[in-house]
């Protein structure tokens, strides 16, 4: 009879309260079971170990009251969108799966393709912790062509410091 004891840290993704658990795997003959023990008393969260989040910034929220106070607001992202044919209008909006923290927004006009800019995500309520649950929707519109939309994860765009895409526009059928 062999017993295998492994202490591991489980990351419970997409949960508002991430906790660290000790896991005990035991193997007795042909049966295997996983036992989840009480939260560890190590007192740390997964964000203490995430090197992509500046220290102390995981839960700082973008607000109107104190603009520019978070590292998130100071992070500049390159925005680049192009289309074939060029000259399409580019719009963006926020799509959030946590509307109690980050509100969905209406479309905002950015410009025409090719569109290039450097700007931050000044999205009210956004934190590093909830940025995985927020998307930016880009819509490209041109007369005589079908409109196209693409969504981009905000946390991924922050990590890559860029958000961009190419849109191959498709002509509408003549009616």
DRENKE-945255 format. One record per residue (C-alpha): x, y, z. Coordinates in Angstrom, 3 decimals. Example, Ala and Ser with C-alpha at 12.3 -4.5 7.8 and 13.67 -1.06 7.14 Angstrom:
# DRENKE-945255
x / y / z
12.300 / -4.500 / 7.800
13.670 / -1.060 / 7.140
//
This chain:
# DRENKE-945255
x / y / z
0.000 / 0.000 / 0.000
1.596 / 3.240 / -1.121
0.623 / 6.658 / -0.014
1.529 / 9.680 / -2.002
1.252 / 13.030 / -0.299
1.488 / 16.149 / -2.414
0.920 / 19.697 / -1.225
-0.219 / 21.887 / -4.098
-1.789 / 25.277 / -4.614
-4.990 / 25.354 / -6.625
-5.934 / 28.404 / -8.548
-9.700 / 28.739 / -8.690
-10.054 / 30.937 / -11.739
-12.772 / 33.458 / -12.393
-13.890 / 33.591 / -8.742
-14.170 / 36.780 / -6.792
-12.546 / 35.276 / -3.708
-9.519 / 33.266 / -4.694
-8.175 / 31.148 / -1.835
-5.198 / 28.875 / -1.422
-6.022 / 25.273 / -0.527
-3.831 / 22.350 / 0.501
-4.584 / 19.235 / -1.533
-3.868 / 15.733 / -0.373
-3.787 / 12.956 / -2.974
-3.782 / 9.435 / -1.574
-3.502 / 6.238 / -3.528
-4.557 / 2.981 / -1.951
-4.421 / 0.000 / -4.312
-6.700 / 0.847 / -7.239
-8.691 / 3.702 / -5.695
-7.611 / 7.316 / -5.838
-9.253 / 10.216 / -4.137
-8.665 / 13.914 / -3.828
-9.257 / 15.545 / -0.484
-9.526 / 19.329 / -0.299
-8.548 / 20.533 / 3.158
-9.354 / 23.815 / 4.863
-7.794 / 26.982 / 3.496
-4.147 / 27.160 / 4.396
-3.024 / 29.549 / 7.053
-0.225 / 30.888 / 4.874
-2.165 / 34.138 / 4.539
-1.311 / 34.691 / 0.880
-3.409 / 34.938 / -2.233
-2.588 / 33.924 / -5.782
-2.071 / 37.602 / -6.601
0.976 / 37.737 / -4.317
2.637 / 35.327 / -6.720
1.417 / 36.800 / -10.030
4.430 / 38.722 / -11.268
2.428 / 40.456 / -14.012
0.495 / 42.509 / -11.449
2.419 / 45.388 / -9.845
2.717 / 44.948 / -6.073
-0.365 / 46.199 / -4.251
-2.344 / 46.884 / -7.448
-4.507 / 43.728 / -7.709
-7.598 / 45.303 / -6.142
-7.072 / 49.047 / -6.807
-10.080 / 50.265 / -8.747
-10.294 / 52.881 / -11.504
-12.587 / 55.649 / -10.227
-13.678 / 59.163 / -11.110
-12.834 / 60.363 / -7.590
-9.066 / 59.893 / -7.850
-8.130 / 59.726 / -11.560
-4.693 / 58.382 / -12.436
-4.075 / 56.810 / -9.025
-3.782 / 53.204 / -10.217
-1.044 / 51.519 / -12.233
-3.799 / 50.269 / -14.536
-4.655 / 53.820 / -15.638
-0.979 / 54.555 / -16.278
-0.538 / 51.466 / -18.494
-0.479 / 52.647 / -22.097
-1.799 / 50.223 / -24.726
-1.130 / 50.398 / -28.471
-4.408 / 50.268 / -30.418
-4.170 / 49.307 / -34.102
-6.987 / 48.335 / -36.466
-6.934 / 48.079 / -40.243
-9.333 / 46.826 / -42.883
-9.539 / 45.942 / -46.545
-10.879 / 48.155 / -48.032
-9.620 / 50.945 / -45.820
-11.762 / 53.834 / -44.631
-14.117 / 51.838 / -42.402
-15.386 / 53.472 / -39.198
-14.073 / 51.911 / -35.945
-16.138 / 51.833 / -32.732
-15.388 / 50.302 / -29.323
-17.355 / 49.423 / -26.191
-16.883 / 47.581 / -22.904
-18.556 / 44.191 / -22.421
-18.377 / 42.995 / -18.813
-19.358 / 39.687 / -17.232
-19.206 / 41.406 / -13.811
-21.590 / 44.364 / -14.354
-21.827 / 45.040 / -10.600
-18.128 / 46.035 / -10.718
-17.538 / 47.167 / -14.322
-20.476 / 48.517 / -16.288
-21.104 / 47.757 / -19.954
-20.802 / 50.869 / -22.107
-22.265 / 52.239 / -25.307
-20.211 / 52.362 / -28.490
-17.633 / 55.116 / -28.835
-16.290 / 56.232 / -32.201
-12.495 / 55.964 / -32.522
-11.784 / 56.927 / -36.147
-11.368 / 55.296 / -39.554
-9.069 / 52.493 / -40.667
-6.174 / 52.357 / -40.546
-6.569 / 53.421 / -36.911
-3.515 / 53.655 / -34.657
-3.308 / 55.235 / -31.221
-1.703 / 54.816 / -27.816
-4.171 / 55.053 / -24.961
-5.005 / 53.460 / -21.626
-8.042 / 51.474 / -20.529
-9.743 / 54.158 / -18.475
-12.648 / 51.850 / -17.650
-14.474 / 52.722 / -14.410
-14.447 / 49.908 / -11.842
-11.626 / 48.012 / -13.566
-9.006 / 46.260 / -11.405
-6.290 / 43.780 / -12.271
-8.363 / 41.206 / -10.379
-11.533 / 41.644 / -12.487
-9.836 / 42.508 / -15.812
-10.063 / 38.847 / -16.916
-13.863 / 39.206 / -16.824
-13.983 / 42.304 / -19.034
-13.770 / 42.472 / -22.821
-13.430 / 45.268 / -25.345
-15.638 / 44.889 / -28.406
-14.379 / 46.491 / -31.617
-16.872 / 47.073 / -34.432
-15.880 / 48.066 / -37.960
-18.541 / 49.554 / -40.289
-18.351 / 50.679 / -43.910
-21.174 / 51.548 / -46.305
-21.898 / 48.689 / -48.746
-20.133 / 46.128 / -46.513
-21.264 / 43.906 / -43.657
-20.313 / 45.184 / -40.210
-17.831 / 43.069 / -38.273
-17.147 / 42.765 / -34.548
-14.296 / 41.223 / -32.580
-13.854 / 40.954 / -28.812
-10.594 / 41.205 / -26.916
-9.911 / 40.241 / -23.295
-8.774 / 43.292 / -21.329
-6.275 / 41.405 / -19.137
-4.632 / 39.835 / -22.196
-4.403 / 43.253 / -23.881
-2.828 / 44.719 / -20.731
-0.251 / 41.922 / -20.575
0.581 / 42.262 / -24.285
0.368 / 46.092 / -24.143
-1.433 / 45.980 / -27.482
-4.874 / 45.491 / -28.917
-5.234 / 45.224 / -32.668
-6.651 / 43.304 / -35.591
-7.243 / 43.265 / -39.331
-10.782 / 43.158 / -40.752
-11.390 / 41.691 / -44.225
-14.689 / 43.391 / -45.092
-17.298 / 41.459 / -47.067
-19.601 / 43.196 / -49.564
-23.329 / 43.064 / -48.906
-25.381 / 41.156 / -51.478
-27.170 / 43.416 / -53.946
-30.890 / 43.352 / -53.252
//
